[in-house]
Amino acid sequence: MLDKIEEVGSNKATFYELLGGEVNGTANIRALVETFYDIMDSEAKVKGIRAMHAADLTSAREKLFMFLTGWTGGPQLYIERYGHPMLRKRHLPFAIGESERDQWMYCMISAMHKLELDEKLMTNLATQLYGVADFMRNQ
C-alpha cells in the first residue's frame, strides 16, 4: 500500500521494515494497535470516537492490526481475509469530521509516544496516517 519511504541515512524502507520487519514488525504493530485502543477506551477527550465503536473492541483491534500490517508494507492480512479495505465506504455510516479525525490521531500519536517509537519514524508515520484519517471525513 505504501511506496518506499526514506529513512535517515537515505536508505529506503517501508514502515513495516522500520517497525521491525519480519522479526518484530508484526509484534510492534500489534502493540501499537493495542495501545491505540487502550487509549481510546480510557480517555474522556476521545469519547466521541469511542462511541462509534462496539462496547467490545476485540474485532476493531484485530481489523486495525490486520489493515495496518499490510498498509505499512507487511503481509496483506486484511486483504487476504476481507478483500480490499474500501476504507471510505466502510466509514460512511459514521459522521466523521475534523473533531473525530483529530481524536483518532490523538489516540495514534499518543500510542506511538507511549511505545517510544523513534521520533523520525513517528513523525513520518503520523504524517501518512493523518492523510488517511483526513480522507475518512464525510462531514
N, CA, C and O atoms as a GROMACS GRO file, in nm:
protein
  556
    1MET      N    1   0.081  -0.119   0.000
    1MET     CA    2   0.000   0.000   0.000
    1MET      C    3   0.086   0.126   0.000
    1MET      O    4   0.054   0.223  -0.069
    2LEU      N    5   0.192   0.126   0.076
    2LEU     CA    6   0.279   0.242   0.078
    2LEU      C    7   0.403   0.215  -0.005
    2LEU      O    8   0.461   0.106   0.000
    3ASP      N    9   0.443   0.314  -0.081
    3ASP     CA   10   0.570   0.303  -0.151
    3ASP      C   11   0.681   0.315  -0.048
    3ASP      O   12   0.656   0.347   0.068
    4LYS      N   13   0.800   0.288  -0.091
    4LYS     CA   14   0.914   0.301  -0.001
    4LYS      C   15   0.924   0.444   0.050
    4LYS      O   16   0.892   0.539  -0.023
    5ILE      N   17   0.967   0.460   0.171
    5ILE     CA   18   0.990   0.592   0.228
    5ILE      C   19   1.137   0.605   0.259
    5ILE      O   20   1.209   0.506   0.272
    6GLU      N   21   1.181   0.728   0.271
    6GLU     CA   22   1.323   0.748   0.302
    6GLU      C   23   1.346   0.744   0.451
    6GLU      O   24   1.275   0.807   0.529
    7GLU      N   25   1.444   0.669   0.488
    7GLU     CA   26   1.486   0.660   0.626
    7GLU      C   27   1.608   0.750   0.641
    7GLU      O   28   1.679   0.776   0.544
    8VAL      N   29   1.631   0.797   0.762
    8VAL     CA   30   1.751   0.876   0.786
    8VAL      C   31   1.871   0.798   0.736
    8VAL      O   32   1.884   0.679   0.765
    9GLY      N   33   1.958   0.861   0.661
    9GLY     CA   34   2.073   0.793   0.604
    9GLY      C   35   2.049   0.752   0.461
    9GLY      O   36   2.132   0.683   0.402
   10SER      N   37   1.939   0.793   0.404
   10SER     CA   38   1.900   0.774   0.264
   10SER      C   39   1.869   0.630   0.225
   10SER      O   40   1.848   0.603   0.107
   11ASN      N   41   1.867   0.537   0.320
   11ASN     CA   42   1.818   0.403   0.288
   11ASN      C   43   1.668   0.414   0.266
   11ASN      O   44   1.602   0.501   0.323
   12LYS      N   45   1.614   0.325   0.186
   12LYS     CA   46   1.469   0.325   0.168
   12LYS      C   47   1.413   0.199   0.233
   12LYS      O   48   1.467   0.090   0.218
   13ALA      N   49   1.305   0.217   0.303
   13ALA     CA   50   1.242   0.106   0.372
   13ALA      C   51   1.094   0.136   0.386
   13ALA      O   52   1.052   0.252   0.383
   14THR      N   53   1.013   0.031   0.402
   14THR     CA   54   0.871   0.051   0.431
   14THR      C   55   0.857   0.078   0.581
   14THR      O   56   0.950   0.054   0.658
   15PHE      N   57   0.742   0.129   0.620
   15PHE     CA   58   0.716   0.147   0.762
   15PHE      C   59   0.724   0.013   0.834
   15PHE      O   60   0.773   0.005   0.946
   16TYR      N   61   0.677  -0.093   0.768
   16TYR     CA   62   0.683  -0.226   0.829
   16TYR      C   63   0.828  -0.263   0.862
   16TYR      O   64   0.856  -0.313   0.971
   17GLU      N   65   0.917  -0.238   0.769
   17GLU     CA   66   1.059  -0.267   0.792
   17GLU      C   67   1.114  -0.179   0.904
   17GLU      O   68   1.190  -0.226   0.988
   18LEU      N   69   1.076  -0.052   0.904
   18LEU     CA   70   1.124   0.040   1.007
   18LEU      C   71   1.068   0.004   1.146
   18LEU      O   72   1.129   0.037   1.248
   19LEU      N   73   0.953  -0.062   1.148
   19LEU     CA   74   0.893  -0.105   1.274
   19LEU      C   75   0.947  -0.241   1.320
   19LEU      O   76   0.905  -0.292   1.424
   20GLY      N   77   1.037  -0.299   1.244
   20GLY     CA   78   1.099  -0.424   1.286
   20GLY      C   79   1.095  -0.535   1.183
   20GLY      O   80   1.154  -0.641   1.203
   21GLY      N   81   1.026  -0.512   1.071
   21GLY     CA   82   1.023  -0.610   0.963
   21GLY      C   83   0.974  -0.746   1.007
   21GLY      O   84   0.890  -0.758   1.096
   22GLU      N   85   1.028  -0.849   0.944
   22GLU     CA   86   0.983  -0.985   0.970
   22GLU      C   87   1.010  -1.029   1.114
   22GLU      O   88   0.940  -1.116   1.166
   23VAL      N   89   1.109  -0.970   1.177
   23VAL     CA   90   1.145  -1.011   1.313
   23VAL      C   91   1.047  -0.954   1.416
   23VAL      O   92   0.992  -1.028   1.498
   24ASN      N   93   1.024  -0.822   1.412
   24ASN     CA   94   0.942  -0.758   1.515
   24ASN      C   95   0.830  -0.670   1.461
   24ASN      O   96   0.752  -0.617   1.540
   25GLY      N   97   0.820  -0.654   1.331
   25GLY     CA   98   0.720  -0.562   1.274
   25GLY      C   99   0.578  -0.595   1.316
   25GLY      O  100   0.504  -0.506   1.358
   26THR      N  101   0.540  -0.720   1.305
   26THR     CA  102   0.404  -0.761   1.340
   26THR      C  103   0.377  -0.738   1.488
   26THR      O  104   0.271  -0.688   1.525
   27ALA      N  105   0.471  -0.774   1.573
   27ALA     CA  106   0.453  -0.755   1.717
   27ALA      C  107   0.445  -0.606   1.752
   27ALA      O  108   0.366  -0.567   1.838
   28ASN      N  109   0.525  -0.524   1.685
   28ASN     CA  110   0.522  -0.380   1.713
   28ASN      C  111   0.393  -0.316   1.664
   28ASN      O  112   0.341  -0.225   1.728
   29ILE      N  113   0.340  -0.362   1.552
   29ILE     CA  114   0.212  -0.311   1.504
   29ILE      C  115   0.101  -0.356   1.597
   29ILE      O  116   0.010  -0.278   1.628
   30ARG      N  117   0.107  -0.479   1.643
   30ARG     CA  118   0.008  -0.528   1.740
   30ARG      C  119   0.012  -0.441   1.866
   30ARG      O  120  -0.092  -0.402   1.918
   31ALA      N  121   0.131  -0.411   1.916
   31ALA     CA  122   0.144  -0.328   2.036
   31ALA      C  123   0.089  -0.187   2.011
   31ALA      O  124   0.025  -0.129   2.098
   32LEU      N  125   0.115  -0.133   1.892
   32LEU     CA  126   0.064  -0.001   1.857
   32LEU      C  127  -0.088   0.000   1.857
   32LEU      O  128  -0.150   0.092   1.912
   33VAL      N  129  -0.149  -0.100   1.796
   33VAL     CA  130  -0.295  -0.109   1.790
   33VAL      C  131  -0.355  -0.130   1.929
   33VAL      O  132  -0.454  -0.066   1.964
   34GLU      N  133  -0.296  -0.218   2.007
   34GLU     CA  134  -0.348  -0.242   2.143
   34GLU      C  135  -0.341  -0.115   2.227
   34GLU      O  136  -0.436  -0.082   2.299
   35THR      N  137  -0.230  -0.044   2.218
   35THR     CA  138  -0.214   0.079   2.294
   35THR      C  139  -0.311   0.186   2.243
   35THR      O  140  -0.370   0.258   2.323
   36PHE      N  141  -0.327   0.195   2.112
   36PHE     CA  142  -0.422   0.289   2.049
   36PHE      C  143  -0.562   0.268   2.108
   36PHE      O  144  -0.625   0.364   2.152
   37TYR      N  145  -0.609   0.144   2.108
   37TYR     CA  146  -0.744   0.118   2.158
   37TYR      C  147  -0.754   0.129   2.310
   37TYR      O  148  -0.860   0.163   2.362
   38ASP      N  149  -0.646   0.101   2.381
   38ASP     CA  150  -0.648   0.122   2.526
   38ASP      C  151  -0.666   0.270   2.557
   38ASP      O  152  -0.740   0.306   2.649
   39ILE      N  153  -0.601   0.355   2.480
   39ILE     CA  154  -0.615   0.499   2.498
   39ILE      C  155  -0.757   0.542   2.464
   39ILE      O  156  -0.820   0.617   2.538
   40MET      N  157  -0.807   0.493   2.349
   40MET     CA  158  -0.943   0.528   2.309
   40MET      C  159  -1.045   0.485   2.415
   40MET      O  160  -1.144   0.553   2.438
   41ASP      N  161  -1.019   0.373   2.477
   41ASP     CA  162  -1.113   0.317   2.574
   41ASP      C  163  -1.105   0.384   2.711
   41ASP      O  164  -1.192   0.362   2.795
   42SER      N  165  -1.001   0.464   2.734
   42SER     CA  166  -0.982   0.516   2.870
   42SER      C  167  -0.979   0.668   2.882
   42SER      O  168  -0.991   0.721   2.993
   43GLU      N  169  -0.965   0.740   2.772
   43GLU     CA  170  -0.951   0.886   2.783
   43GLU      C  171  -1.080   0.958   2.741
   43GLU      O  172  -1.132   0.936   2.631
   44ALA      N  173  -1.128   1.043   2.830
   44ALA     CA  174  -1.254   1.114   2.807
   44ALA      C  175  -1.249   1.205   2.683
   44ALA      O  176  -1.352   1.226   2.618
   45LYS      N  177  -1.133   1.257   2.650
   45LYS     CA  178  -1.124   1.351   2.538
   45LYS      C  179  -1.150   1.286   2.402
   45LYS      O  180  -1.166   1.356   2.302
   46VAL      N  181  -1.155   1.152   2.398
   46VAL     CA  182  -1.183   1.083   2.272
   46VAL      C  183  -1.314   1.004   2.279
   46VAL      O  184  -1.334   0.908   2.205
   47LYS      N  185  -1.401   1.046   2.369
   47LYS     CA  186  -1.527   0.972   2.385
   47LYS      C  187  -1.613   0.978   2.259
   47LYS      O  188  -1.696   0.889   2.237
   48GLY      N  189  -1.594   1.079   2.177
   48GLY     CA  190  -1.671   1.088   2.052
   48GLY      C  191  -1.643   0.972   1.959
   48GLY      O  192  -1.736   0.912   1.905
   49ILE      N  193  -1.516   0.938   1.939
   49ILE     CA  194  -1.487   0.825   1.850
   49ILE      C  195  -1.506   0.692   1.922
   49ILE      O  196  -1.535   0.591   1.858
   50ARG      N  197  -1.489   0.691   2.054
   50ARG     CA  198  -1.514   0.566   2.127
   50ARG      C  199  -1.658   0.524   2.111
   50ARG      O  200  -1.688   0.406   2.100
   51ALA      N  201  -1.749   0.622   2.111
   51ALA     CA  202  -1.892   0.593   2.099
   51ALA      C  203  -1.928   0.534   1.963
   51ALA      O  204  -2.035   0.474   1.949
   52MET      N  205  -1.843   0.551   1.864
   52MET     CA  206  -1.869   0.496   1.730
   52MET      C  207  -1.838   0.347   1.723
   52MET      O  208  -1.872   0.281   1.625
   53HIS      N  209  -1.773   0.295   1.824
   53HIS     CA  210  -1.730   0.156   1.826
   53HIS      C  211  -1.820   0.071   1.915
   53HIS      O  212  -1.890   0.123   2.002
   54ALA      N  213  -1.819  -0.059   1.891
   54ALA     CA  214  -1.892  -0.152   1.976
   54ALA      C  215  -1.832  -0.150   2.116
   54ALA      O  216  -1.717  -0.111   2.136
   55ALA      N  217  -1.911  -0.193   2.214
   55ALA     CA  218  -1.861  -0.200   2.351
   55ALA      C  219  -1.736  -0.287   2.360
   55ALA      O  220  -1.640  -0.253   2.429
   56ASP      N  221  -1.738  -0.399   2.290
   56ASP     CA  222  -1.624  -0.490   2.285
   56ASP      C  223  -1.537  -0.452   2.166
   56ASP      O  224  -1.582  -0.458   2.052
   57LEU      N  225  -1.414  -0.412   2.192
   57LEU     CA  226  -1.324  -0.364   2.087
   57LEU      C  227  -1.242  -0.475   2.021
   57LEU      O  228  -1.154  -0.446   1.939
   58THR      N  229  -1.268  -0.598   2.054
   58THR     CA  230  -1.187  -0.709   2.003
   58THR      C  231  -1.182  -0.709   1.851
   58THR      O  232  -1.074  -0.718   1.793
   59SER      N  233  -1.295  -0.700   1.786
   59SER     CA  234  -1.299  -0.703   1.638
   59SER      C  235  -1.230  -0.581   1.580
   59SER      O  236  -1.155  -0.593   1.482
   60ALA      N  237  -1.254  -0.464   1.636
   60ALA     CA  238  -1.190  -0.342   1.586
   60ALA      C  239  -1.038  -0.351   1.600
   60ALA      O  240  -0.965  -0.312   1.510
   61ARG      N  241  -0.993  -0.403   1.712
   61ARG     CA  242  -0.848  -0.419   1.734
   61ARG      C  243  -0.788  -0.510   1.627
   61ARG      O  244  -0.684  -0.479   1.569
   62GLU      N  245  -0.853  -0.622   1.602
   62GLU     CA  246  -0.800  -0.718   1.506
   62GLU      C  247  -0.800  -0.662   1.364
   62GLU      O  248  -0.704  -0.680   1.289
   63LYS      N  249  -0.908  -0.595   1.327
   63LYS     CA  250  -0.916  -0.539   1.191
   63LYS      C  251  -0.813  -0.429   1.170
   63LYS      O  252  -0.751  -0.423   1.064
   64LEU      N  253  -0.794  -0.341   1.269
   64LEU     CA  254  -0.695  -0.235   1.252
   64LEU      C  255  -0.555  -0.296   1.246
   64LEU      O  256  -0.472  -0.252   1.167
   65PHE      N  257  -0.528  -0.395   1.329
   65PHE     CA  258  -0.399  -0.463   1.324
   65PHE      C  259  -0.374  -0.522   1.186
   65PHE      O  260  -0.268  -0.503   1.127
   66MET      N  261  -0.471  -0.593   1.135
   66MET     CA  262  -0.456  -0.658   1.004
   66MET      C  263  -0.437  -0.552   0.894
   66MET      O  264  -0.352  -0.568   0.806
   67PHE      N  265  -0.517  -0.446   0.900
   67PHE     CA  266  -0.506  -0.341   0.800
   67PHE      C  267  -0.368  -0.274   0.807
   67PHE      O  268  -0.300  -0.262   0.705
   68LEU      N  269  -0.328  -0.230   0.926
   68LEU     CA  270  -0.201  -0.159   0.938
   68LEU      C  271  -0.081  -0.245   0.901
   68LEU      O  272   0.018  -0.194   0.849
   69THR      N  273  -0.089  -0.373   0.927
   69THR     CA  274   0.021  -0.462   0.889
   69THR      C  275   0.044  -0.454   0.739
   69THR      O  276   0.158  -0.439   0.694
   70GLY      N  277  -0.062  -0.463   0.662
   70GLY     CA  278  -0.049  -0.454   0.516
   70GLY      C  279  -0.020  -0.312   0.470
   70GLY      O  280   0.062  -0.293   0.380
   71TRP      N  281  -0.085  -0.215   0.529
   71TRP     CA  282  -0.069  -0.075   0.488
   71TRP      C  283   0.074  -0.028   0.505
   71TRP      O  284   0.123   0.054   0.428
   72THR      N  285   0.141  -0.080   0.608
   72THR     CA  286   0.279  -0.040   0.633
   72THR      C  287   0.380  -0.113   0.544
   72THR      O  288   0.498  -0.081   0.545
   73GLY      N  289   0.332  -0.211   0.468
   73GLY     CA  290   0.421  -0.284   0.378
   73GLY      C  291   0.446  -0.428   0.419
   73GLY      O  292   0.526  -0.497   0.357
   74GLY      N  293   0.379  -0.473   0.523
   74GLY     CA  294   0.393  -0.611   0.568
   74GLY      C  295   0.293  -0.703   0.500
   74GLY      O  296   0.236  -0.667   0.398
   75PRO      N  297   0.272  -0.820   0.556
   75PRO     CA  298   0.177  -0.915   0.498
   75PRO      C  299   0.037  -0.853   0.486
   75PRO      O  300  -0.008  -0.781   0.576
   76GLN      N  301  -0.030  -0.881   0.378
   76GLN     CA  302  -0.163  -0.823   0.349
   76GLN      C  303  -0.273  -0.901   0.420
   76GLN      O  304  -0.361  -0.958   0.355
   77LEU      N  305  -0.269  -0.903   0.550
   77LEU     CA  306  -0.361  -0.984   0.630
   77LEU      C  307  -0.507  -0.944   0.610
   77LEU      O  308  -0.594  -1.030   0.597
   78TYR      N  309  -0.534  -0.815   0.607
   78TYR     CA  310  -0.672  -0.768   0.593
   78TYR      C  311  -0.728  -0.808   0.456
   78TYR      O  312  -0.838  -0.861   0.447
   79ILE      N  313  -0.651  -0.782   0.353
   79ILE     CA  314  -0.697  -0.812   0.217
   79ILE      C  315  -0.718  -0.963   0.200
   79ILE      O  316  -0.814  -1.005   0.136
   80GLU      N  317  -0.630  -1.043   0.258
   80GLU     CA  318  -0.643  -1.189   0.248
   80GLU      C  319  -0.774  -1.238   0.310
   80GLU      O  320  -0.835  -1.332   0.260
   81ARG      N  321  -0.817  -1.173   0.418
   81ARG     CA  322  -0.938  -1.218   0.487
   81ARG      C  323  -1.064  -1.148   0.438
   81ARG      O  324  -1.168  -1.212   0.421
   82TYR      N  325  -1.056  -1.016   0.415
   82TYR     CA  326  -1.178  -0.939   0.386
   82TYR      C  327  -1.184  -0.879   0.246
   82TYR      O  328  -1.288  -0.826   0.206
   83GLY      N  329  -1.077  -0.887   0.172
   83GLY     CA  330  -1.073  -0.821   0.041
   83GLY      C  331  -1.026  -0.677   0.056
   83GLY      O  332  -0.974  -0.639   0.161
   84HIS      N  333  -1.043  -0.598  -0.048
   84HIS     CA  334  -0.999  -0.459  -0.047
   84HIS      C  335  -1.061  -0.385   0.071
   84HIS      O  336  -1.180  -0.403   0.099
   85PRO      N  337  -0.983  -0.303   0.141
   85PRO     CA  338  -1.034  -0.235   0.260
   85PRO      C  339  -1.151  -0.138   0.235
   85PRO      O  340  -1.238  -0.124   0.321
   86MET      N  341  -1.154  -0.073   0.122
   86MET     CA  342  -1.261   0.024   0.092
   86MET      C  343  -1.288   0.112   0.215
   86MET      O  344  -1.401   0.123   0.262
   87LEU      N  345  -1.184   0.173   0.266
   87LEU     CA  346  -1.192   0.246   0.393
   87LEU      C  347  -1.302   0.351   0.396
   87LEU      O  348  -1.382   0.355   0.490
   88ARG      N  349  -1.306   0.434   0.297
   88ARG     CA  350  -1.406   0.542   0.298
   88ARG      C  351  -1.548   0.485   0.299
   88ARG      O  352  -1.633   0.531   0.375
   89LYS      N  353  -1.572   0.386   0.216
   89LYS     CA  354  -1.705   0.324   0.211
   89LYS      C  355  -1.742   0.262   0.345
   89LYS      O  356  -1.855   0.276   0.391
   90ARG      N  357  -1.647   0.194   0.407
   90ARG     CA  358  -1.675   0.127   0.536
   90ARG      C  359  -1.701   0.228   0.647
   90ARG      O  360  -1.766   0.196   0.747
   91HIS      N  361  -1.650   0.350   0.632
   91HIS     CA  362  -1.667   0.451   0.736
   91HIS      C  363  -1.782   0.549   0.708
   91HIS      O  364  -1.812   0.634   0.792
   92LEU      N  365  -1.846   0.538   0.592
   92LEU     CA  366  -1.955   0.630   0.558
   92LEU      C  367  -2.072   0.630   0.657
   92LEU      O  368  -2.133   0.735   0.677
   93PRO      N  369  -2.105   0.518   0.720
   93PRO     CA  370  -2.217   0.521   0.816
   93PRO      C  371  -2.190   0.607   0.939
   93PRO      O  372  -2.283   0.637   1.015
   94PHE      N  373  -2.066   0.647   0.960
   94PHE     CA  374  -2.030   0.724   1.078
   94PHE      C  375  -2.006   0.870   1.040
   94PHE      O  376  -1.944   0.898   0.938
   95ALA      N  377  -2.055   0.961   1.122
   95ALA     CA  378  -2.031   1.104   1.099
   95ALA      C  379  -1.887   1.134   1.144
   95ALA      O  380  -1.857   1.137   1.263
   96ILE      N  381  -1.801   1.157   1.046
   96ILE     CA  382  -1.660   1.182   1.076
   96ILE      C  383  -1.624   1.320   1.024
   96ILE      O  384  -1.624   1.346   0.903
   97GLY      N  385  -1.593   1.408   1.117
   97GLY     CA  386  -1.549   1.543   1.084
   97GLY      C  387  -1.409   1.566   1.136
   97GLY      O  388  -1.337   1.472   1.167
   98GLU      N  389  -1.371   1.691   1.144
   98GLU     CA  390  -1.236   1.724   1.192
   98GLU      C  391  -1.214   1.678   1.335
   98GLU      O  392  -1.106   1.630   1.368
   99SER      N  393  -1.315   1.691   1.420
   99SER     CA  394  -1.301   1.651   1.559
   99SER      C  395  -1.273   1.501   1.570
   99SER      O  396  -1.184   1.460   1.646
  100GLU      N  397  -1.347   1.420   1.497
  100GLU     CA  398  -1.328   1.275   1.501
  100GLU      C  399  -1.192   1.237   1.443
  100GLU      O  400  -1.123   1.150   1.496
  101ARG      N  401  -1.154   1.302   1.334
  101ARG     CA  402  -1.021   1.278   1.276
  101ARG      C  403  -0.913   1.310   1.379
  101ARG      O  404  -0.820   1.232   1.398
  102ASP      N  405  -0.927   1.423   1.445
  102ASP     CA  406  -0.826   1.465   1.542
  102ASP      C  407  -0.824   1.375   1.666
  102ASP      O  408  -0.718   1.352   1.724
  103GLN      N  409  -0.939   1.324   1.707
  103GLN     CA  410  -0.943   1.230   1.819
  103GLN      C  411  -0.872   1.101   1.781
  103GLN      O  412  -0.797   1.044   1.862
  104TRP      N  413  -0.894   1.054   1.659
  104TRP     CA  414  -0.828   0.931   1.612
  104TRP      C  415  -0.677   0.952   1.610
  104TRP      O  416  -0.600   0.867   1.655
  105MET      N  417  -0.635   1.067   1.556
  105MET     CA  418  -0.492   1.096   1.551
  105MET      C  419  -0.433   1.111   1.691
  105MET      O  420  -0.320   1.070   1.715
  106TYR      N  421  -0.508   1.169   1.783
  106TYR     CA  422  -0.462   1.181   1.920
  106TYR      C  423  -0.431   1.042   1.978
  106TYR      O  424  -0.327   1.022   2.040
  107CYS      N  425  -0.522   0.948   1.957
  107CYS     CA  426  -0.501   0.812   2.007
  107CYS      C  427  -0.377   0.749   1.943
  107CYS      O  428  -0.297   0.685   2.012
  108MET      N  429  -0.361   0.768   1.812
  108MET     CA  430  -0.249   0.705   1.742
  108MET      C  431  -0.116   0.767   1.783
  108MET      O  432  -0.020   0.696   1.810
  109ILE      N  433  -0.110   0.899   1.788
  109ILE     CA  434   0.016   0.965   1.825
  109ILE      C  435   0.050   0.937   1.971
  109ILE      O  436   0.166   0.918   2.006
  110SER      N  437  -0.052   0.936   2.056
  110SER     CA  438  -0.029   0.902   2.197
  110SER      C  439   0.025   0.760   2.210
  110SER      O  440   0.115   0.735   2.291
  111ALA      N  441  -0.028   0.668   2.132
  111ALA     CA  442   0.019   0.529   2.135
  111ALA      C  443   0.165   0.523   2.090
  111ALA      O  444   0.245   0.451   2.150
  112MET      N  445   0.200   0.597   1.985
  112MET     CA  446   0.339   0.597   1.937
  112MET      C  447   0.433   0.651   2.045
  112MET      O  448   0.542   0.597   2.066
  113HIS      N  449   0.390   0.757   2.112
  113HIS     CA  450   0.472   0.813   2.220
  113HIS      C  451   0.486   0.713   2.336
  113HIS      O  452   0.595   0.694   2.390
  114LYS      N  453   0.375   0.650   2.372
  114LYS     CA  454   0.378   0.553   2.481
  114LYS      C  455   0.474   0.438   2.451
  114LYS      O  456   0.540   0.387   2.541
  115LEU      N  457   0.480   0.398   2.325
  115LEU     CA  458   0.569   0.289   2.285
  115LEU      C  459   0.710   0.336   2.255
  115LEU      O  460   0.799   0.257   2.223
  116GLU      N  461   0.730   0.468   2.267
  116GLU     CA  462   0.861   0.531   2.247
  116GLU      C  463   0.922   0.497   2.110
  116GLU      O  464   1.039   0.459   2.100
  117LEU      N  465   0.839   0.513   2.006
  117LEU     CA  466   0.890   0.495   1.870
  117LEU      C  467   0.994   0.603   1.840
  117LEU      O  468   0.990   0.711   1.898
  118ASP      N  469   1.084   0.572   1.752
  118ASP     CA  470   1.182   0.668   1.705
  118ASP      C  471   1.110   0.794   1.656
  118ASP      O  472   1.009   0.785   1.587
  119GLU      N  473   1.161   0.911   1.693
  119GLU     CA  474   1.096   1.038   1.663
  119GLU      C  475   1.073   1.059   1.513
  119GLU      O  476   0.964   1.099   1.472
  120LYS      N  477   1.172   1.031   1.432
  120LYS     CA  478   1.159   1.048   1.286
  120LYS      C  479   1.055   0.952   1.230
  120LYS      O  480   0.972   0.991   1.148
  121LEU      N  481   1.059   0.829   1.274
  121LEU     CA  482   0.960   0.730   1.232
  121LEU      C  483   0.820   0.775   1.273
  121LEU      O  484   0.726   0.768   1.194
  122MET      N  485   0.807   0.820   1.397
  122MET     CA  486   0.678   0.866   1.448
  122MET      C  487   0.624   0.982   1.365
  122MET      O  488   0.506   0.984   1.330
  123THR      N  489   0.708   1.076   1.333
  123THR     CA  490   0.667   1.192   1.254
  123THR      C  491   0.622   1.150   1.115
  123THR      O  492   0.517   1.193   1.067
  124ASN      N  493   0.701   1.065   1.050
  124ASN     CA  494   0.666   1.020   0.915
  124ASN      C  495   0.539   0.935   0.916
  124ASN      O  496   0.453   0.951   0.829
  125LEU      N  497   0.527   0.847   1.012
  125LEU     CA  498   0.410   0.762   1.021
  125LEU      C  499   0.285   0.844   1.051
  125LEU      O  500   0.180   0.823   0.989
  126ALA      N  501   0.296   0.938   1.144
  126ALA     CA  502   0.182   1.024   1.177
  126ALA      C  503   0.139   1.108   1.057
  126ALA      O  504   0.019   1.128   1.035
  127THR      N  505   0.234   1.156   0.980
  127THR     CA  506   0.202   1.236   0.862
  127THR      C  507   0.122   1.153   0.762
  127THR      O  508   0.021   1.200   0.709
  128GLN      N  509   0.165   1.032   0.737
  128GLN     CA  510   0.094   0.945   0.643
  128GLN      C  511  -0.043   0.905   0.698
  128GLN      O  512  -0.141   0.902   0.623
  129LEU      N  513  -0.051   0.874   0.825
  129LEU     CA  514  -0.179   0.835   0.884
  129LEU      C  515  -0.277   0.951   0.888
  129LEU      O  516  -0.398   0.931   0.878
  130TYR      N  517  -0.227   1.072   0.903
  130TYR     CA  518  -0.314   1.190   0.902
  130TYR      C  519  -0.386   1.198   0.767
  130TYR      O  520  -0.505   1.229   0.762
  131GLY      N  521  -0.315   1.171   0.659
  131GLY     CA  522  -0.377   1.173   0.526
  131GLY      C  523  -0.490   1.072   0.516
  131GLY      O  524  -0.595   1.102   0.459
  132VAL      N  525  -0.470   0.955   0.572
  132VAL     CA  526  -0.574   0.852   0.571
  132VAL      C  527  -0.691   0.896   0.658
  132VAL      O  528  -0.807   0.887   0.617
  133ALA      N  529  -0.661   0.944   0.778
  133ALA     CA  530  -0.767   0.989   0.870
  133ALA      C  531  -0.846   1.104   0.810
  133ALA      O  532  -0.969   1.109   0.823
  134ASP      N  533  -0.779   1.196   0.746
  134ASP     CA  534  -0.848   1.309   0.686
  134ASP      C  535  -0.937   1.265   0.570
  134ASP      O  536  -1.044   1.323   0.548
  135PHE      N  537  -0.894   1.164   0.497
  135PHE     CA  538  -0.973   1.110   0.386
  135PHE      C  539  -1.104   1.047   0.434
  135PHE      O  540  -1.199   1.037   0.356
  136MET      N  541  -1.109   1.006   0.560
  136MET     CA  542  -1.230   0.943   0.613
  136MET      C  543  -1.340   1.046   0.645
  136MET      O  544  -1.456   1.010   0.665
  137ARG      N  545  -1.302   1.175   0.649
  137ARG     CA  546  -1.401   1.278   0.683
  137ARG      C  547  -1.516   1.278   0.581
  137ARG      O  548  -1.494   1.272   0.460
  138ASN      N  549  -1.637   1.286   0.633
  138ASN     CA  550  -1.755   1.296   0.549
  138ASN      C  551  -1.849   1.404   0.598
  138ASN      O  552  -1.963   1.414   0.552
  139GLN      N  553  -1.802   1.485   0.688
  139GLN     CA  554  -1.880   1.598   0.744
  139GLN      C  555  -1.805   1.727   0.722
  139GLN      O  556  -1.853   1.834   0.762
   0.00000   0.00000   0.00000
